[in-house]
Amino acid sequence: MRAVLLAATTSAVLLTPVPVGAAGASAAPMVRCPRVPTPATSRPPRPSPPPAVPAQRVVGGAALDTAGLVVPAGVAAPPGVTATSWLVADLDSGQVLGGCGPHEYGPPASVQKLLLTATMLPKLDPKQTVTVTDADMLIEPGSSAVGLVAGGRYTIETIWLGLLLNSGNEAANALARLGSGTDTAAGVRAMNEQAHHLGALQTHAVTPSGLDGKGQFTSAYDLALIARVCFAEPAFRRYALTEQASIPAQRAQRTKGFQIQNDNQLIYRYPGALGGKTGFTDLARHTYVGAAERGGRRLVVTLLGADSAPARGWEQGAALLDWGFTLPRDAAVGRLVEPGELTATPSAAPSALAAPGAPRPAAASGPARTGSGWLWSVTAASGAVVLALLGGLLWRRRRRLP
């Protein structure tokens, strides 16, 4: 079935990114993101985000420092969506094709489980059988659960399937505990360390499942970094495309076995879908990460703060993927930094701000030419300021880890 296409509310946007100063403030007027109207509904107020940190907002490219729309010059406008922020990127090259407020904070809801996956998947043997504990079952009443039982014995692979197909919050607690070797809190600390390593500097986990917690935020850009690591894992790719799985009976607990289905409609209804993750809480609204392949090209879309009307989160993601696949292969407005790039050496951070497709020297000055128009890198002087801000930020983040 063809993906739903949402009508854009603006005409084609011709946007040329401009230089930013050391403080990260863009000199260009903000271009509003194309949005579609949503039905008036009562909802809790969104939590106040942390103060913006200029050094974080230019990770991946100076053009990404905007609360509005950033797309390559000369391309058609992306479709209108209800999401408050989104990003489309190439999973293989790391090029960022476009976005709306890519570095704006938003609560993650269950797409947080991708950070849990990126952290714990390499550490756990999928064939190992483990016991679910009473502590694993401590989740918010009425929240998403796959149906594991305390005292039940399951393979790690079964718990992963419960996490990624049915968004089981008790599965998230169990995997955080098992992957850390101690408890869920240690698992959350490991998740935050992993986010730091990946360059997802605007991401702070409080719960392993994405259930709302004070100070828990991410960004569309950070989600793309995290998703890229997940899709690099063969086991994750297999889990993400699994349509149904069996949860075995637990005779000692007198529970029967049952089937679960993948709740990500993209894998059923979008040609070339690679999978992803859905999310929802009252505070976060709908969040979504999805990926697909077309013509040998793999794209990922991330979105935060969406409403499900007039189109659901996966449908909005599908529309943005369709838009991304129409862009030339060399079109880009930034790039996804590599794991460890921001922390490997003191000279690595300025390269994270370089133009897409450009060489990655320790510091560069002047504009860099790409197929999508003029993009700007920072000067050596502004790079030094960014490094100082970044170093202070990371020191403070380490002190705040739970």
C-alpha positions as CSV (number, residue, x, y, z in Angstrom):
1,M,0.0,0.0,0.0
2,R,1.3,3.4,-0.8
3,A,2.3,5.7,2.0
4,V,-0.1,8.5,2.9
5,L,1.1,11.8,1.5
6,L,0.2,14.9,3.5
7,A,-0.3,18.2,1.7
8,A,2.3,20.8,2.3
9,T,1.1,24.1,3.6
10,T,3.9,26.2,2.0
11,S,5.3,26.5,-1.4
12,A,8.7,25.2,-2.4
13,V,11.4,26.5,0.0
14,L,14.7,27.8,-1.3
15,L,16.9,28.0,1.8
16,T,20.6,28.8,1.8
17,P,22.2,28.1,5.2
18,V,24.2,31.1,6.5
19,P,27.3,31.3,8.8
20,V,26.7,31.3,12.5
21,G,28.8,33.0,15.2
22,A,30.4,31.3,18.1
23,A,27.2,31.7,20.1
24,G,25.4,29.7,17.4
25,A,22.8,32.4,16.6
26,S,21.8,32.3,12.9
27,A,21.7,35.6,11.0
28,A,19.0,34.3,8.6
29,P,15.3,34.7,9.4
30,M,13.7,31.4,10.5
31,V,11.7,29.6,7.8
32,R,8.5,28.2,9.3
33,C,8.0,24.4,9.0
34,P,5.1,23.2,6.9
35,R,2.4,22.1,9.2
36,V,-1.1,20.7,8.9
37,P,-3.9,21.8,11.3
38,T,-4.8,19.4,14.1
39,P,-8.1,19.0,15.9
40,A,-8.5,21.0,19.1
41,T,-7.9,18.6,22.1
42,S,-7.2,19.0,25.7
43,R,-3.7,17.9,26.6
44,P,-1.2,18.4,29.5
45,P,1.3,21.2,28.9
46,R,4.6,20.1,27.5
47,P,7.4,20.1,30.0
48,S,9.8,23.0,29.9
49,P,13.0,22.0,28.1
50,P,16.5,22.7,29.5
51,P,18.2,25.9,28.4
52,A,19.6,25.8,24.9
53,V,23.3,25.2,24.7
54,P,24.8,26.8,21.6
55,A,27.5,24.2,21.1
56,Q,24.9,21.4,21.0
57,R,22.8,23.1,18.4
58,V,25.5,23.2,15.8
59,V,26.5,19.5,16.1
60,G,26.3,18.1,12.6
61,G,26.4,21.4,10.9
62,A,25.8,25.1,11.5
63,A,22.7,25.1,9.3
64,L,20.9,22.8,11.8
65,D,20.8,25.5,14.4
66,T,17.3,26.5,13.7
67,A,13.9,26.1,15.3
68,G,12.4,26.2,11.8
69,L,12.8,24.5,8.5
70,V,16.2,23.6,6.9
71,V,16.3,21.9,3.5
72,P,18.8,21.9,0.6
73,A,18.5,24.9,-1.8
74,G,16.2,24.4,-4.8
75,V,14.2,21.4,-3.6
76,A,10.5,21.1,-3.2
77,A,9.0,21.8,0.2
78,P,8.6,18.7,2.5
79,P,5.0,17.6,3.3
80,G,3.2,19.3,6.1
81,V,3.1,17.2,9.3
82,T,1.9,17.8,12.9
83,A,5.2,16.9,14.5
84,T,6.9,19.8,16.3
85,S,10.3,18.6,15.1
86,W,11.7,16.1,12.6
87,L,14.7,15.0,10.6
88,V,15.4,12.9,7.5
89,A,18.9,11.4,7.1
90,D,20.8,8.8,5.0
91,L,21.6,5.8,7.2
92,D,24.7,4.9,5.2
93,S,26.4,8.2,4.3
94,G,25.1,10.0,7.4
95,Q,24.0,13.0,5.3
96,V,21.1,15.0,6.9
97,L,18.6,15.7,4.0
98,G,16.5,18.1,5.9
99,G,14.7,18.8,9.1
100,C,12.4,21.0,11.2
101,G,13.9,22.2,14.5
102,P,16.4,19.3,14.4
103,H,18.0,20.3,17.7
104,E,14.8,21.3,19.6
105,Y,14.2,19.4,22.8
106,G,11.3,17.0,23.1
107,P,10.2,14.1,25.4
108,P,11.0,10.8,23.7
109,A,8.2,8.5,24.9
110,S,8.9,4.9,23.7
111,V,11.4,5.7,21.0
112,Q,13.7,5.9,24.1
113,K,13.8,2.2,23.8
114,L,16.1,2.6,20.8
115,L,18.8,4.2,23.1
116,L,18.3,1.2,25.4
117,T,18.8,-1.1,22.4
118,A,21.9,0.8,21.2
119,T,23.3,0.4,24.7
120,M,22.4,-3.1,25.7
121,L,22.1,-5.2,22.5
122,P,25.8,-5.8,22.0
123,K,26.1,-6.8,25.7
124,L,23.5,-9.5,26.0
125,D,23.4,-13.1,24.6
126,P,20.1,-13.5,22.9
127,K,20.0,-17.3,23.6
128,Q,20.5,-16.9,27.4
129,T,17.5,-17.7,29.5
130,V,16.9,-15.2,32.4
131,T,14.3,-14.6,35.1
132,V,12.1,-11.6,35.3
133,T,12.0,-10.0,38.8
134,D,9.4,-8.1,40.8
135,A,11.4,-4.9,40.3
136,D,11.2,-5.3,36.5
137,M,7.4,-5.2,36.8
138,L,7.4,-1.8,38.5
139,I,5.9,0.2,35.6
140,E,3.2,2.9,35.5
141,P,-0.3,1.3,35.8
142,G,-2.0,1.2,32.4
143,S,1.3,1.8,30.5
144,S,2.5,-0.4,27.6
145,A,3.4,-3.9,28.7
146,V,4.1,-7.1,26.7
147,G,2.8,-9.5,29.4
148,L,5.9,-10.9,31.1
149,V,5.4,-12.2,34.6
150,A,7.6,-11.9,37.7
151,G,9.5,-15.2,38.2
152,G,9.0,-16.1,34.5
153,R,11.9,-17.5,32.5
154,Y,12.5,-16.1,29.1
155,T,15.3,-15.9,26.5
156,I,16.9,-12.5,26.1
157,E,15.7,-12.6,22.4
158,T,12.1,-13.1,23.6
159,I,12.4,-10.0,25.8
160,W,13.9,-8.0,23.0
161,L,10.9,-8.9,20.8
162,G,8.6,-7.9,23.6
163,L,10.4,-4.6,23.8
164,L,10.5,-3.8,20.1
165,L,7.3,-5.3,18.8
166,N,4.9,-4.4,21.7
167,S,6.9,-1.7,23.4
168,G,6.9,-3.6,26.7
169,N,7.9,-1.3,29.6
170,E,8.6,-4.3,31.9
171,A,10.9,-5.6,29.1
172,A,12.8,-2.3,29.1
173,N,13.3,-2.6,32.9
174,A,14.6,-6.2,32.6
175,L,17.0,-5.4,29.7
176,A,18.4,-2.3,31.5
177,R,19.0,-4.4,34.6
178,L,20.5,-7.4,32.8
179,G,22.7,-5.3,30.5
180,S,24.1,-3.3,33.4
181,G,24.7,-6.4,35.5
182,T,23.2,-4.7,38.6
183,D,19.8,-2.8,38.4
184,T,17.7,-0.6,36.2
185,A,19.2,2.6,37.5
186,A,22.6,1.4,36.5
187,G,21.2,0.6,33.1
188,V,19.9,4.2,32.7
189,R,23.3,5.5,33.6
190,A,24.8,3.3,30.9
191,M,22.2,4.7,28.4
192,N,23.3,8.2,29.2
193,E,27.0,7.3,28.8
194,Q,26.1,5.8,25.4
195,A,24.2,8.9,24.3
196,H,27.3,10.9,25.2
197,H,29.5,8.6,23.2
198,L,27.2,8.8,20.1
199,G,27.3,12.6,20.2
200,A,23.6,12.7,21.2
201,L,24.3,15.6,23.6
202,Q,20.7,16.7,23.9
203,T,19.6,13.3,25.1
204,H,19.1,12.5,28.8
205,A,17.4,9.3,29.9
206,V,15.6,9.0,33.2
207,T,13.7,5.8,32.5
208,P,14.8,3.0,30.2
209,S,11.3,2.7,28.6
210,G,10.6,6.3,27.8
211,L,7.9,6.6,30.4
212,D,8.0,10.3,31.2
213,G,10.5,11.4,33.8
214,K,11.6,14.9,35.0
215,G,14.5,16.1,32.8
216,Q,14.1,13.4,30.2
217,F,14.6,14.9,26.7
218,T,16.0,14.2,23.3
219,S,16.0,15.8,19.8
220,A,15.2,14.7,16.3
221,Y,18.9,14.9,15.5
222,D,19.9,12.8,18.4
223,L,17.3,10.1,17.6
224,A,18.8,9.8,14.1
225,L,22.2,9.2,15.6
226,I,20.8,6.5,17.9
227,A,18.7,4.9,15.2
228,R,21.7,4.7,12.9
229,V,23.6,2.6,15.5
230,C,20.6,0.4,15.9
231,F,20.2,-0.3,12.2
232,A,23.8,-1.2,12.0
233,E,23.1,-4.2,14.2
234,P,21.8,-7.3,12.2
235,A,19.9,-8.5,15.2
236,F,18.0,-5.2,15.5
237,R,17.2,-5.2,11.8
238,R,15.7,-8.7,12.2
239,Y,13.7,-7.8,15.3
240,A,12.4,-4.6,13.7
241,L,11.0,-6.5,10.7
242,T,9.5,-9.4,12.8
243,E,5.7,-9.3,12.3
244,Q,4.8,-11.6,15.2
245,A,6.4,-13.6,17.9
246,S,5.5,-16.1,20.7
247,I,5.7,-15.4,24.4
248,P,6.0,-18.8,26.1
249,A,3.8,-20.2,28.8
250,Q,5.0,-20.0,32.4
251,R,3.8,-23.1,34.2
252,A,5.1,-22.1,37.6
253,Q,3.1,-18.8,37.3
254,R,0.2,-20.5,35.7
255,T,0.2,-18.3,32.6
256,K,-0.5,-19.4,29.1
257,G,1.6,-18.7,26.0
258,F,0.4,-16.1,23.6
259,Q,1.3,-14.3,20.3
260,I,2.4,-10.6,20.0
261,Q,2.4,-8.5,16.8
262,N,4.6,-5.7,15.7
263,D,2.8,-2.4,16.2
264,N,4.8,-0.5,13.6
265,Q,2.5,-0.2,10.6
266,L,5.3,0.9,8.4
267,I,6.6,-2.6,8.0
268,Y,3.2,-3.8,6.6
269,R,2.3,-0.8,4.5
270,Y,5.4,0.9,3.2
271,P,7.4,-0.8,0.4
272,G,11.0,-1.2,1.4
273,A,10.3,-0.6,5.1
274,L,13.2,-1.5,7.4
275,G,11.3,-1.0,10.7
276,G,11.6,1.4,13.5
277,K,9.8,2.3,16.7
278,T,6.6,4.0,17.8
279,G,6.0,6.0,20.9
280,F,3.4,7.9,22.8
281,T,2.8,9.5,26.2
282,D,0.4,12.3,27.1
283,L,3.4,14.7,27.6
284,A,5.4,13.6,24.6
285,R,2.5,13.0,22.2
286,H,3.3,10.7,19.3
287,T,7.0,10.1,18.6
288,Y,8.3,8.0,15.7
289,V,11.5,6.6,14.2
290,G,11.2,4.7,10.9
291,A,13.6,3.6,8.1
292,A,13.2,2.3,4.5
293,E,15.2,1.4,1.5
294,R,14.6,2.4,-2.1
295,G,16.9,2.1,-5.1
296,G,19.8,1.0,-2.9
297,R,19.4,4.1,-0.6
298,R,18.5,3.7,3.1
299,L,16.8,6.7,4.8
300,V,15.7,7.2,8.4
301,V,13.1,9.7,9.7
302,T,12.6,10.8,13.2
303,L,9.8,12.9,14.6
304,L,8.7,14.3,18.0
305,G,5.6,15.9,19.4
306,A,3.1,14.8,16.7
307,D,-0.7,14.4,16.9
308,S,-2.3,11.4,15.4
309,A,-4.9,13.4,13.4
310,P,-5.2,13.8,10.5
311,A,-2.4,11.2,10.0
312,R,-0.8,8.9,12.5
313,G,2.9,9.1,13.4
314,W,4.0,6.3,11.0
315,E,2.1,7.9,8.2
316,Q,3.8,11.3,8.8
317,G,7.1,9.5,8.8
318,A,6.2,7.7,5.6
319,A,5.4,11.0,3.9
320,L,8.7,12.5,5.0
321,L,10.6,9.4,3.7
322,D,8.8,9.7,0.4
323,W,10.0,13.3,0.2
324,G,13.6,12.3,1.2
325,F,13.7,9.7,-1.6
326,T,12.9,12.4,-4.2
327,L,16.0,14.4,-3.3
328,P,19.3,14.1,-5.2
329,R,21.8,11.8,-3.5
330,D,24.2,14.7,-2.9
331,A,21.6,16.9,-1.3
332,A,22.4,17.7,2.3
333,V,22.2,20.3,5.0
334,G,24.4,18.6,7.6
335,R,25.6,15.2,8.7
336,L,25.3,12.7,11.5
337,V,28.4,12.6,13.6
338,E,30.2,9.3,14.1
339,P,30.2,7.5,17.4
340,G,33.0,8.8,19.6
341,E,33.8,11.6,17.2
342,L,33.0,14.4,19.7
343,T,35.0,12.8,22.5
344,A,37.8,10.9,20.8
345,T,40.3,13.8,20.7
346,P,40.1,17.6,21.6
347,S,40.4,18.4,17.9
348,A,37.5,16.2,16.8
349,A,34.6,18.4,17.8
350,P,35.1,21.2,15.2
351,S,34.9,18.6,12.4
352,A,31.4,17.8,13.6
353,L,30.3,21.3,12.5
354,A,31.8,21.0,9.0
355,A,29.7,21.1,5.9
356,P,28.4,17.7,4.6
357,G,30.7,16.1,2.1
358,A,33.6,18.4,3.0
359,P,36.9,17.2,4.4
360,R,37.0,17.0,8.2
361,P,40.0,19.0,9.4
362,A,40.5,20.0,13.0
363,A,39.2,23.5,12.1
364,A,38.1,25.1,8.9
365,S,37.1,28.5,7.7
366,G,35.0,29.8,4.8
367,P,32.2,28.2,2.8
368,A,32.3,24.7,1.5
369,R,30.6,23.9,-1.8
370,T,28.3,20.9,-2.1
371,G,25.7,19.8,-4.6
372,S,22.9,21.2,-2.5
373,G,24.3,24.8,-2.3
374,W,26.6,26.8,0.0
375,L,27.0,25.4,3.5
376,W,29.3,27.0,6.1
377,S,31.7,25.6,8.5
378,V,33.0,27.4,11.6
379,T,36.2,29.3,11.8
380,A,39.1,28.1,13.9
381,A,38.3,30.9,16.5
382,S,34.6,30.0,16.8
383,G,35.6,26.3,16.9
384,A,37.7,27.0,20.0
385,V,34.7,28.7,21.7
386,V,32.5,25.8,20.8
387,L,35.0,23.4,22.2
388,A,35.1,25.3,25.5
389,L,31.3,25.4,25.7
390,L,31.1,21.7,24.8
391,G,33.7,20.7,27.4
392,G,31.8,22.6,30.2
393,L,28.5,21.0,29.1
394,L,29.9,17.5,29.1
395,W,31.4,18.0,32.6
396,R,28.1,19.2,33.9
397,R,26.2,16.3,32.3
398,R,28.5,13.8,33.9
399,R,27.7,15.3,37.3
400,R,24.0,15.2,36.7
401,L,23.8,11.5,35.7
402,P,21.5,9.6,38.1
